[in-house]
Amino acid sequence: MQISLRRKFDFEAAQHLPSFPEGHKCRRMHGHSFQLEVVVTGTVDPKTGLFYDHGKIADVVRPVLEKLDHTCLNETPGLENPTLERMAQWFWDRLAPDLPGLSEVT
């Protein structure tokens, strides 16, 4: 049976969205309290009753979040236009190599 583990992580950051139309409020610099949600999916080991070390998820995610926490996202390579969709892809690209079973990033 496949199961999924979901972990949530909070961070604070500023951004502006240059791709939005002139005059749109999101073109101006503003801040958010963001929440990153990471989901890993796998099969339970019948001997241990586990499929994933919960601590490993945090060990992989925290260093990535530290690069963004209390920064201006637009100054981060790859996030020059930090829409939520681009942020999800940015996180996926950095987390997937070290989180086997990563199935969702929101």
N, C-alpha and C positions, 0 to 999 in steps of 0.2 A: 504494500500500500504506500502511495506517495503522500507525504505530508509537507506542509510549509510552515516555516518559522518566520515571523514578522518582527522586526526590531525598528524602533523609531529613535531618531537622533535630532536634537534641536541645535540650531545655530542662528546667529544674527549677522545680517549683511546689508549693505546699501547697493543700489543699482539704479540705472536708468536704461530705458529701452529705445535706442536710437532708431529702430525700424518702425516705431509707431508714428502715426501722422503728426505733423507740426501742431502744437497746441494741445495734444493729448497729455493728460496728467502724468502718464507713465514715462514720457520722454524726459521729465524732470527727475533729478536725483531724489530718491526716497529710500526708506529702509523697511525691512521686514524681519519678523521672527519666522524663520523657515523651519520646516520639519521634513527631514529626509526619512523615507520609509524604505527599508531594504527587506526583500523576501528571498529566502533560500528554500529550495525544494529538494526532497530526497526520500530515501527509503529507510525506515527504522531498522536498526540492527536488532534482531530478535534476542541476542544475548545480553546486550547492554540496555536495550529500551531507548536508545538515542540514535540520532542520525547526524547530529552536528554539535560541535562544541560552541555553545552560545557565546562564550568569551572571545572566540576567534572572530566572530562577526564584529564586535566592538573593536578588537585589536586592529582590524583592517580598515574600518570606517573612520575611526577617530583621527588618525594622521591625515586623512584626506580632508576631513572637515576642518581641521586646524589650519589648513591653507586658506580657507574661506571665511572662517569666523571673524567677525568684526572687521571686514575688509570691504572695499568696493569691488563687487563681482566683475565689473567691466574691465578692471585692471588685470584680471587673471587670463592668461593665454587660453583661448578656446571659449571664453565667456564674454567676449567683447560686446555681444548682444544677448544678454543672459535671460532669454525667455525660459519659462519652466520646462519646455520641451528640450531646449539645448542643455539646460542644467541636468535633466535626467540622463541625456546621452553622455554628458561630461562625466557624471558620477559612474555610469555603467562602464565606460571605457577604463576608468581607474580602479574600479572595484572587482570587475569580472575576473581578471587574471588571478586574483588572490582569494576569491570566494567561490569555490566550486559549488555548483547548484544554484547560483544566483539566478533568480527567475523574474524578479521585478524590482524596479527602482522608481519611486514616486516622490 
